[in-house]
Amino acid sequence: MLDEAADAARVEVRATLLSLAELEAETEAAERRILAGALDRLEVVCAELDKLRPPILTDREAGDLYRGRQRSAVSSKL
């Protein structure tokens, strides 16, 4: 009788461990889906922020832009 109860308990423990392993795998898969979705949204937000930021100019581009503004100011005074 004790052996039967012990065997039944072992079977129940194994079934519970298997169920826990399945739940853990499902949880990890859900976490990966959630993180992938969050990463996609983050990439969209970063792209939108990049549109709002002024461009970073090289020294040459900044100089050309500055000289162009100087010429415009001189032309408008004439």
C-alpha positions, 0 to 999 in steps of 0.5 A: 500500500505504501509503495503504491502511494509512493509510486502515485506520488512520484508520478504526480511529481513527474507530471507536475515537473513536466507541466512546469517545464511546459509553462516555463517554455511558454513563458519564455516564448511569450517574453521573446514575443513581447520583447520583439514587439517592444524592440519594433516599437522602439525602432519606430520611436527612434526613427521618428526622433531622428526625423525631429533632430537637426542634422549633424553637419561636418565642418565643411557642411557647416562652413558652406552653410555659414558662408551661404547665409553670409552671402544671403545677408549681403545680397539682401542689403544690396 
